[in-house]
Amino acid sequence: LFVAYVEGNDGVNGPYNCGARWTLQYGVTVKPDGSFVKKNDKPISNAKAKKWSVYHIKKRVIPFFKHFDERKLSDEEIYMTAMFMYNVGGEQVTGYNLKGVKVGKASKYFEAIQAGRSESYCINCMTGFRKSAGRRANGLLKRHWVTGAIGLGIIDVDNVKDLRPCHFYVTKNFGNY
């Protein structure tokens, strides 16, 4: 559940606009029925948001791993890739839709990880995703740095729970982490 935890629990009082979509706790933007969270949706409990985020991971993240077929991914690469797809979408990363149909160009990240490039190189490819609703969003770059730190093993799965996710977006000093 660390994938969703990095998103934080903003939205406990109801949906907020993250810049591109209406969002609930743990980065939930899509309900289990496939509909998007809307501005006027009622608040949900953290427990329900966790349940929805797990559903999202199972139905909208894990299925895209079938496209990573060039080599076996390390645990850190799996964590990093899952977090990245949770945030930007499996379609954006792989170029395939949920039905497995090619719908666009694969991301540089996907190409790099498929080619077995170093984790550092792959993380640099991730940082190209820094726009939200067409505008530069420095918070996304910071979020990708955290994802990269997890991919490099600097932050491990066990200590993610000790971090303050909302501070990823506002900190000016990553030495704090």
MOGIZI-V456065 format. One record per residue. N is the residue number from 1. RES is the residue in one small letter. PHI is phi in degrees with one decimal (999 if undefined). PSI is psi in whole degrees, 0 to 359 (999 if undefined). NEAR is the number of other ideal C-beta (glycine too) atoms within 8 Angstrom. Layout:
# MOGIZI-V456065
n->{N N}
res->{RES RES}
phi->{PHI PHI}
psi->{PSI PSI}
near->{NEAR NEAR}
This chain:
# MOGIZI-V456065
n->{1 2 3 4 5 6 7 8 9 10 11 12 13 14 15 16 17 18 19 20 21 22 23 24 25 26 27 28 29 30 31 32 33 34 35 36 37 38 39 40 41 42 43 44 45 46 47 48 49 50 51 52 53 54 55 56 57 58 59 60 61 62 63 64 65 66 67 68 69 70 71 72 73 74 75 76 77 78 79 80 81 82 83 84 85 86 87 88 89 90 91 92 93 94 95 96 97 98 99 100 101 102 103 104 105 106 107 108 109 110 111 112 113 114 115 116 117 118 119 120 121 122 123 124 125 126 127 128 129 130 131 132 133 134 135 136 137 138 139 140 141 142 143 144 145 146 147 148 149 150 151 152 153 154 155 156 157 158 159 160 161 162 163 164 165 166 167 168 169 170 171 172 173 174 175 176 177}
res->{l f v a y v e g n d g v n g p y n c g a r w t l q y g v t v k p d g s f v k k n d k p i s n a k a k k w s v y h i k k r v i p f f k h f d e r k l s d e e i y m t a m f m y n v g g e q v t g y n l k g v k v g k a s k y f e a i q a g r s e s y c i n c m t g f r k s a g r r a n g l l k r h w v t g a i g l g i i d v d n v k d l r p c h f y v t k n f g n y}
phi->{999 -61.3 -56.8 -76.7 -59.9 -59.5 -72.8 86.1 -115.4 -58.4 101.3 -62.7 -94.1 128.4 -59.5 -128.2 -91.4 -82.8 116.6 -121.3 -145.4 -74.1 -136.3 -112.0 -50.5 59.5 74.9 -69.7 -119.9 -125.4 -80.3 -57.3 -80.5 92.8 -81.6 -81.0 -62.8 -117.0 -51.3 -93.4 -63.4 -74.9 -59.8 -123.5 -72.2 -59.8 -61.9 -68.0 -62.6 -62.6 -60.8 -65.8 -69.5 -63.6 -58.4 -60.5 -61.9 -66.9 -99.0 -127.5 -121.8 -54.8 -58.2 -78.2 -64.7 -63.4 -83.7 -89.6 -113.5 -76.9 -162.2 -77.4 -83.8 -71.9 -57.1 -63.1 -65.9 -64.8 -58.2 -61.7 -67.7 -61.9 -63.5 -65.0 -67.4 -60.0 -82.5 -106.6 101.4 -62.5 -63.8 -65.9 -77.3 -94.2 87.3 -113.5 -93.1 -62.3 -81.7 86.3 -90.4 -65.5 -123.5 -174.6 -80.0 -67.8 -71.4 -62.0 -60.5 -58.7 -61.5 -67.9 -71.2 -64.4 -81.6 77.9 -65.1 -62.7 -58.1 -60.7 -63.6 -61.1 -62.5 -61.5 -67.0 -62.0 -69.4 -68.1 -89.7 -133.1 -113.9 -130.4 54.8 82.4 -115.5 -60.1 -127.4 -59.6 -60.6 -66.7 -61.2 -63.8 -63.1 -68.0 -63.9 -64.8 -58.2 -62.6 -62.9 -69.2 -62.0 -85.0 82.2 -69.0 -111.6 -102.6 -56.0 -69.2 -98.4 -59.5 -63.6 -87.6 -88.5 -110.9 -52.6 -62.3 -77.6 -57.0 -81.0 -112.4 -67.1 -107.7 -131.7 -74.2 -63.1 -64.2 -108.9}
psi->{357 334 312 327 323 335 336 178 29 149 1 335 6 171 145 157 117 1 328 326 160 136 145 185 151 26 17 118 346 130 162 335 1 351 154 149 139 159 318 9 148 153 151 162 159 322 317 321 320 316 316 323 322 317 315 316 315 321 338 3 301 319 335 345 340 340 348 77 3 331 167 129 143 166 316 321 323 312 311 315 319 316 319 314 324 323 315 347 138 327 317 325 310 334 5 154 180 335 357 13 133 122 357 185 139 149 160 327 311 313 319 316 325 326 356 24 162 156 321 316 316 318 319 326 326 323 353 341 84 22 144 122 37 358 146 132 98 334 326 321 316 321 320 330 319 315 317 320 325 317 327 353 7 319 127 166 323 330 2 322 341 355 165 92 319 338 344 323 338 347 146 354 102 356 340 340 999}
near->{7 11 12 15 11 14 11 10 8 8 13 8 4 8 12 8 8 10 7 5 8 13 13 15 14 14 12 15 10 9 9 6 4 5 6 8 12 8 6 4 9 4 8 8 6 9 6 8 16 12 8 14 15 10 9 13 13 8 9 10 14 8 9 13 9 7 9 12 4 6 5 3 9 6 6 11 12 10 13 16 13 12 13 14 12 12 12 7 8 12 12 9 15 12 11 11 7 7 4 7 6 5 7 7 4 8 13 7 12 13 10 11 13 9 7 6 7 5 11 8 9 15 15 7 12 13 11 8 12 10 9 9 6 4 7 5 10 7 9 12 10 12 12 14 12 13 15 14 10 17 13 10 7 5 10 7 7 5 8 12 7 4 12 4 9 8 9 14 8 7 10 3 5 7 4 6 9}
